[in-house]
Amino acid sequence: MAKTDRIVLRKENVVKEVESEDRAKALEAKGYIRDGAGPSAGGKDPAALLKENAELKDSLIRASQAMEQKDQRLGALEKELKDTKEKLEEASAYAEDADRQISTLTQELQGTKEQLETAVRKNAASGKGKQGDKG
């Protein structure tokens, strides 16, 4: 193999030359970079890197849009929860008021019942007394 077919790799101040692609890939896995390739390129074709970059940008845009939609939905749900809590508090206050009114009416009804029973007993007693006077 001629000298031009050798692959040159660098890592900091260390330079290695290898003849096979397999050895070059093994050194790249250890952090070596091919001579002439930028540190972020990792020996990839610039067109492939541009394509990958565009795909990553598209993915980032989609993810950003999804997060924005999620945030909007979260805001709507939080508002709905707040409104529901307010309605529940109103219903609870209404139910408590209704319970108080029922209790008051029950007491009034009991008092009226007792008055009615007393009046019926008095009426019955006075009716017996009048019948005894006629007899």
HUVENHU-V572034 format. One record per residue. N is the residue number from 1. RES is the residue in three letters. NEAR is the number of other C-alpha atoms within 8 Angstrom. Layout:
n & res & near
N & RES & NEAR
N & RES & NEAR
//
This chain:
n & res & near
1 & MET & 5
2 & ALA & 5
3 & LYS & 5
4 & THR & 4
5 & ASP & 7
6 & ARG & 11
7 & ILE & 12
8 & VAL & 10
9 & LEU & 14
10 & ARG & 12
11 & LYS & 9
12 & GLU & 4
13 & ASN & 5
14 & VAL & 6
15 & VAL & 8
16 & LYS & 7
17 & GLU & 8
18 & VAL & 10
19 & GLU & 10
20 & SER & 8
21 & GLU & 8
22 & ASP & 6
23 & ARG & 9
24 & ALA & 13
25 & LYS & 8
26 & ALA & 8
27 & LEU & 10
28 & GLU & 12
29 & ALA & 7
30 & LYS & 6
31 & GLY & 7
32 & TYR & 10
33 & ILE & 13
34 & ARG & 13
35 & ASP & 8
36 & GLY & 4
37 & ALA & 9
38 & GLY & 8
39 & PRO & 6
40 & SER & 4
41 & ALA & 10
42 & GLY & 10
43 & GLY & 8
44 & LYS & 7
45 & ASP & 7
46 & PRO & 7
47 & ALA & 6
48 & ALA & 8
49 & LEU & 10
50 & LEU & 8
51 & LYS & 8
52 & GLU & 8
53 & ASN & 8
54 & ALA & 8
55 & GLU & 8
56 & LEU & 8
57 & LYS & 8
58 & ASP & 8
59 & SER & 8
60 & LEU & 8
61 & ILE & 8
62 & ARG & 8
63 & ALA & 8
64 & SER & 8
65 & GLN & 8
66 & ALA & 8
67 & MET & 8
68 & GLU & 8
69 & GLN & 8
70 & LYS & 8
71 & ASP & 8
72 & GLN & 8
73 & ARG & 8
74 & LEU & 8
75 & GLY & 8
76 & ALA & 8
77 & LEU & 8
78 & GLU & 8
79 & LYS & 8
80 & GLU & 8
81 & LEU & 8
82 & LYS & 8
83 & ASP & 8
84 & THR & 8
85 & LYS & 8
86 & GLU & 8
87 & LYS & 8
88 & LEU & 8
89 & GLU & 8
90 & GLU & 8
91 & ALA & 8
92 & SER & 8
93 & ALA & 8
94 & TYR & 8
95 & ALA & 8
96 & GLU & 8
97 & ASP & 8
98 & ALA & 8
99 & ASP & 8
100 & ARG & 8
101 & GLN & 8
102 & ILE & 8
103 & SER & 8
104 & THR & 8
105 & LEU & 8
106 & THR & 8
107 & GLN & 8
108 & GLU & 8
109 & LEU & 8
110 & GLN & 8
111 & GLY & 8
112 & THR & 8
113 & LYS & 8
114 & GLU & 8
115 & GLN & 8
116 & LEU & 8
117 & GLU & 8
118 & THR & 8
119 & ALA & 8
120 & VAL & 8
121 & ARG & 8
122 & LYS & 8
123 & ASN & 8
124 & ALA & 8
125 & ALA & 8
126 & SER & 8
127 & GLY & 8
128 & LYS & 8
129 & GLY & 8
130 & LYS & 8
131 & GLN & 8
132 & GLY & 7
133 & ASP & 6
134 & LYS & 5
135 & GLY & 4
//
